[in-house]
Amino acid sequence: MNTKVLEVNVDDLNMGGVFNLVKNVILNRDPDIQIDIAAIERFANVEHKRMFQKLGTEVYDIGYDGNKWKKQLVCYWRLKKLLKTGDYDAVHIHGDVANKLLVSGLAAKHGKVKKIILHSHASGVDGNHRAMKILIHKLCRNLLKNVGSEYVACSDLAAEWMFPHIKKEQIVIVNNGVDLDRFRFCKEIREIQRKKLGAEGQLLIGHVGRFCYQKNHDYLLAVISEVKKRGIKAKFLLVGEGPEEERIKRKVKEEDLGEYVIFYGVSDQIQELFQAMDIFVLPSHFEGLPIVGVEAQAAGLPVIFSDKITREARLTENVAYLGIEQENLTEWADRIQEFAAADIRRENTYYELKKRKFRVRDTAESFFALYRDVD
């Protein structure tokens, strides 16, 4: 008998980590598991919808473009209706804040779904009105124990952020695995991409992330300014889009950093861009467990994380954690120079991540174990 699962709150906006995670699970799914998607936000690219449909996955739009408070009610009713007619064995709800999990969780509970999996992917809030968002999050997370049947997080910090009222032994930590073969270091791809980027003979420092508060591009620009002061011949490749993008572009111009920065936009071939990089940096204010950090290490890159990121993200020896205050800027520049001068064999990290069970197949198996265990 097939197991039918609905993944909730998955979309392709900014090609985020949850989208890629669920996509990889679907690509690796077992034939006895049917996986569909309920999208609260509209897909930005219709081709991604078609891709899922070719894989046997239906994508249902349950969102609402109007008032945000009314949106909660509309999403609740649409999801409840879908679950009542779809005959799903399990609902897997993804979220960065508790209110998203709570609304969809209540729809699943009232829709009589046996297994309701709540999955935490973050350890903080983004965007405007953060104080209000944190208050709503803390109020809602008190209620999650009355809604979920399974609790999942991508790291210890993500678990603490979302499930402080759930016993630790009840929370399953699922690694954000990646397709190691796609990210495995390739010298030929590296040379092709560096030529395309105009980065031949230069140190190429990469960052992948949405232009928003969470990813902390303001601090990244301060690091770039410090690198410029030292006369280091380098370019910073910024991959992503987002609400802060135009402001950051203006700031780059104002601070005369244009020759140091490449604004790339989003990419479906991010694995090739990782090959071109020499160092990866992620000065985030918060993360769950950053998939881009896993991908960077899978590509053999040395990585500098902010000290706000879980230590579980350190999968290889060439990873540093640094503060994100003004006084830490010299440390970032120092570590960039140290990594640039180091003789790092990028081919070796494939085996390190495989041993630590960060293959996408390992993650998929963790998902499937949750799905099959339906009372």
C-alpha positions in Angstrom: 0.0 0.0 0.0 1.3 3.4 -0.9 1.9 6.2 1.6 0.6 9.6 0.6 2.3 12.7 2.0 1.7 16.4 1.6 4.6 18.8 2.0 3.3 22.2 3.2 4.8 25.7 2.8 7.2 24.8 -0.1 7.8 27.3 -2.9 10.6 28.4 -5.3 10.8 32.1 -4.2 14.5 32.9 -4.2 15.3 29.2 -4.6 15.5 28.8 -0.9 16.8 25.9 1.1 13.5 24.2 1.8 12.6 24.2 -1.9 15.9 22.4 -2.8 15.6 20.1 0.2 12.1 18.9 -0.7 13.0 18.7 -4.4 15.9 16.4 -3.6 13.7 14.2 -1.4 11.2 13.9 -4.3 13.9 13.1 -6.8 15.1 10.3 -4.4 11.7 9.1 -3.3 10.8 5.5 -3.0 8.1 4.2 -5.4 5.7 3.3 -2.6 5.6 7.0 -1.4 3.5 9.6 -3.1 4.6 13.2 -2.3 2.6 16.3 -3.2 3.1 20.0 -2.4 0.9 22.7 -0.9 2.3 26.1 -1.6 1.4 29.0 0.6 3.3 31.4 -1.7 2.9 31.3 -5.5 5.7 29.6 -7.4 7.8 32.2 -9.2 8.7 29.9 -12.1 6.0 27.8 -13.7 8.7 25.4 -15.1 9.4 24.3 -11.5 5.7 23.3 -11.2 6.0 21.4 -14.4 9.2 19.7 -13.2 7.3 18.4 -10.1 4.4 17.2 -12.2 6.7 15.2 -14.4 8.0 13.6 -11.3 4.5 12.6 -10.3 4.1 15.4 -7.7 1.0 17.7 -7.7 1.5 21.3 -6.6 -1.5 22.9 -5.0 -1.7 26.7 -4.4 -3.4 27.3 -1.1 -2.2 30.9 -0.5 -3.8 34.3 -0.6 -2.4 37.6 -1.9 -4.5 39.9 0.2 -4.5 41.0 3.8 -2.0 39.0 5.9 -4.5 38.3 8.7 -7.1 37.1 6.3 -4.4 35.0 4.6 -4.1 32.8 7.7 -7.8 32.0 7.6 -7.8 31.4 3.8 -4.7 29.1 4.0 -6.3 27.2 6.9 -9.6 26.5 5.0 -7.9 25.7 1.7 -5.5 23.3 3.3 -8.2 21.7 5.4 -10.3 21.2 2.3 -7.4 19.7 0.4 -6.6 17.3 3.2 -10.2 16.1 3.5 -10.4 15.3 -0.2 -6.8 14.2 -0.8 -6.7 11.2 1.6 -3.2 11.9 2.9 -1.5 9.7 5.5 0.9 12.3 6.6 1.4 16.1 6.4 5.0 17.5 6.6 4.8 21.2 7.5 7.9 23.3 7.0 8.5 26.7 8.7 10.8 29.3 10.2 8.3 30.6 12.7 5.7 28.9 14.9 2.6 30.6 13.6 3.2 29.1 10.1 3.4 25.6 11.6 0.4 26.3 13.9 -2.0 27.4 11.3 -1.2 24.5 8.9 -1.0 22.1 11.8 -4.5 23.0 13.0 -5.8 22.5 9.4 -4.2 19.1 9.4 -5.6 18.2 12.8 -9.1 19.3 11.9 -8.7 17.5 8.6 -8.2 14.3 10.6 -4.7 13.5 9.3 -3.0 10.8 11.5 0.6 12.1 11.2 1.4 15.8 11.5 5.1 16.5 11.2 6.3 20.0 12.2 9.7 20.9 10.8 11.8 23.8 12.1 14.2 25.3 9.6 15.4 28.5 11.3 16.6 30.0 14.6 15.3 33.6 14.2 13.0 36.0 12.3 13.6 38.1 9.2 12.1 41.2 7.6 10.4 44.2 9.2 8.6 44.3 12.6 10.9 41.7 14.0 9.9 42.4 17.6 6.2 41.8 16.9 7.1 38.7 14.9 9.1 37.2 17.7 6.3 37.9 20.2 3.7 36.1 17.9 6.2 33.2 17.4 6.7 32.7 21.1 3.0 32.8 21.8 2.3 30.3 19.0 5.1 27.9 19.8 3.5 27.2 23.2 0.6 25.5 21.3 2.6 23.3 19.0 2.7 20.4 21.5 -1.1 20.2 21.0 -0.9 20.0 17.2 2.0 18.0 16.1 2.6 14.2 16.3 6.2 14.4 15.2 8.8 17.2 15.7 11.7 17.7 13.4 14.6 20.3 13.2 17.6 20.7 11.0 19.9 21.6 14.0 20.0 22.0 17.7 19.5 25.8 17.4 16.4 25.3 15.2 15.0 22.8 17.7 15.5 25.3 20.6 13.9 28.1 18.6 10.8 26.2 17.7 10.2 23.5 20.3 11.3 24.6 23.8 8.2 23.0 25.2 8.9 19.6 23.6 11.2 17.1 25.3 14.5 16.8 23.4 14.2 13.1 23.0 11.0 13.6 21.0 12.7 15.9 18.5 14.3 14.3 15.4 17.3 16.1 14.0 17.4 15.6 10.2 20.5 16.6 8.3 20.1 19.0 5.4 21.8 16.7 3.0 22.8 17.6 -0.6 23.6 15.8 -3.8 27.3 15.3 -3.2 28.0 14.1 -6.7 26.7 17.4 -8.2 28.9 19.5 -5.9 32.0 17.4 -6.0 35.0 19.5 -7.0 35.8 19.7 -10.7 38.8 21.6 -12.0 37.4 21.9 -15.6 34.1 23.4 -14.5 36.0 25.8 -12.2 38.1 27.1 -15.1 35.1 27.6 -17.3 33.1 29.5 -14.7 35.9 31.7 -13.6 36.5 32.8 -17.1 32.7 33.6 -17.5 32.9 35.6 -14.3 36.0 37.5 -15.2 37.7 36.2 -12.1 40.8 34.6 -13.6 43.9 35.2 -11.5 41.9 36.7 -8.6 40.7 35.5 -5.3 36.9 34.8 -5.6 35.0 34.9 -2.4 31.4 33.7 -2.6 28.1 34.3 -0.8 24.8 32.7 -1.6 21.7 34.1 0.1 18.6 36.2 -0.2 19.1 39.9 0.2 17.5 40.3 3.6 18.2 41.0 7.2 18.9 37.4 8.0 21.9 37.1 5.6 23.5 40.3 6.9 24.8 41.9 3.6 25.6 45.1 5.5 28.3 43.3 7.4 29.5 41.5 4.3 30.1 45.0 2.7 32.1 46.0 5.8 34.2 42.9 5.2 34.7 43.8 1.6 35.7 47.3 2.6 38.3 45.8 5.0 39.6 43.5 2.2 39.9 46.6 -0.1 41.9 48.5 2.6 44.4 45.7 2.7 44.9 45.8 -1.1 43.9 42.2 -1.5 43.1 41.4 -5.2 39.7 39.8 -4.8 36.1 39.8 -6.1 33.0 38.9 -4.1 30.4 36.9 -5.9 26.9 37.6 -4.4 24.3 35.1 -5.6 20.6 35.8 -4.8 17.8 38.3 -4.9 15.6 39.9 -2.3 14.0 43.0 -0.8 17.3 44.5 0.3 19.0 44.1 -3.1 18.6 47.6 -4.5 19.7 49.2 -1.2 22.8 47.0 -1.1 23.6 47.9 -4.7 23.3 51.6 -3.9 25.6 51.1 -0.9 28.2 49.3 -3.0 28.2 52.3 -5.3 28.3 54.9 -2.5 31.3 53.1 -0.8 33.1 52.7 -4.1 33.2 48.9 -3.9 31.9 48.2 -7.4 35.1 46.7 -8.7 35.1 44.2 -5.8 31.5 42.9 -6.2 29.6 40.7 -8.7 25.8 40.7 -8.4 24.8 37.5 -10.0 21.1 37.1 -9.3 19.6 33.6 -8.7 20.9 30.5 -10.4 19.7 27.0 -11.2 23.3 25.9 -11.6 24.7 26.9 -8.2 26.9 23.9 -8.0 29.0 25.3 -10.9 29.4 28.6 -9.2 30.7 26.9 -6.1 33.4 25.4 -8.2 34.6 28.8 -9.3 34.9 30.2 -5.7 38.0 30.0 -3.5 36.3 30.8 -0.2 32.7 30.9 1.0 31.4 33.4 3.6 28.1 33.5 5.5 27.9 36.3 8.1 24.2 35.6 8.9 22.3 37.0 11.9 20.8 33.5 12.3 20.3 30.2 10.4 18.8 26.8 11.1 21.5 24.8 9.4 22.4 26.5 6.2 22.2 24.2 3.2 24.4 26.6 1.2 27.1 26.0 3.9 26.8 22.3 3.4 27.0 22.7 -0.4 30.1 24.9 -0.1 31.8 22.3 2.0 30.7 19.6 -0.5 32.5 21.6 -3.2 35.6 21.5 -1.1 35.6 25.2 -0.1 36.9 26.7 3.1 34.1 28.4 4.9 33.7 31.4 7.3 30.5 31.3 9.3 29.2 33.9 11.7 29.3 32.8 15.3 25.4 32.9 15.3 25.3 29.7 13.2 25.1 26.3 14.8 28.4 24.5 15.2 26.7 21.5 13.6 27.3 23.2 10.3 31.0 22.5 10.6 31.5 19.3 8.5 35.2 19.7 7.5 38.3 21.1 9.1 38.4 24.2 6.9 35.6 26.0 8.7 35.9 29.1 10.9 33.3 30.8 13.2 33.7 34.6 13.7 31.8 37.3 15.4 29.8 39.9 13.4 30.7 43.1 15.3 32.8 46.0 14.1 35.8 44.8 16.1 35.7 41.4 14.3 36.2 42.8 10.8 40.0 42.4 11.0 39.5 38.7 12.0 37.4 38.2 8.8 40.1 39.7 6.6 42.8 37.8 8.5 41.0 34.5 8.0 40.3 35.2 4.3 44.0 35.7 3.8 44.9 32.6 5.7 42.5 30.4 3.7 43.7 32.0 0.4 47.3 31.1 1.3 46.4 27.5 2.4 47.0 24.5 0.2 43.5 22.9 0.4 42.8 19.7 -1.4 39.2 20.3 -2.4 38.6 16.7 -3.7 38.7 15.2 -0.2 35.6 16.7 1.4 33.2 14.5 -0.7 34.2 11.5 1.5 34.0 13.5 4.8 30.4 14.6 4.1 29.5 11.1 2.9 30.8 9.7 6.2 28.8 12.2 8.2 25.6 11.2 6.4 25.1 14.4 4.5 24.1 12.8 1.2 20.7 13.8 0.0 19.8 10.1 0.1 20.5 10.0 3.8 18.1 12.9 4.3 15.5 11.3 2.1 15.7 8.1 4.1 15.1 10.1 7.3 12.0 11.7 5.7 10.7 8.3 4.5 11.2 6.7 8.0 8.9 9.4 9.4 6.3 8.9 6.6 6.1 5.2 6.9 5.6 5.1 10.6 1.9 5.9 10.5 -0.3 4.4 13.2 
